[in-house]
Amino acid sequence: MIIAIDGTTASGKGTISKRLSAHYGLPHMDTGRLYRATGVAALRAGVDLTDPDAVAHVARHLDLASFYEADLRTADAGKAASVVAAIPDVRQALFELQRAFATQPIG
């Protein structure tokens, strides 16, 4: 089962999605977190956020376990996420990550 929730910033998407995944015993993925993590990882690596090839490389090699939630909730992380989300190859890389997550066996 895949449950997707869309909405505006700070509308409670994360809260309800975490509760639903816990209720149904499903894994949870915050796709907005992927873009924030990509932006933060690129900044940490000194990658120019306007270099689409370099940022796409970061997205393809993203290690989500290397981030603290607080690092991804800063204003700088939000700004970086907005920039990297506009790059088609980043969107494709993160789509592939989401697809792999969605097709993982449960249990």
Protein Blocks (a to p, Z undefined) as FASTA:
>chain_A
ZZdddddehilmmmmmmmmmmmnopacddfklmmmmmmmmmmmnopafklmklmmmmmmm
ccfklpcfklmmcfklmmmmmmmmmpmklmmmmmmmmmmmmmpceZZ
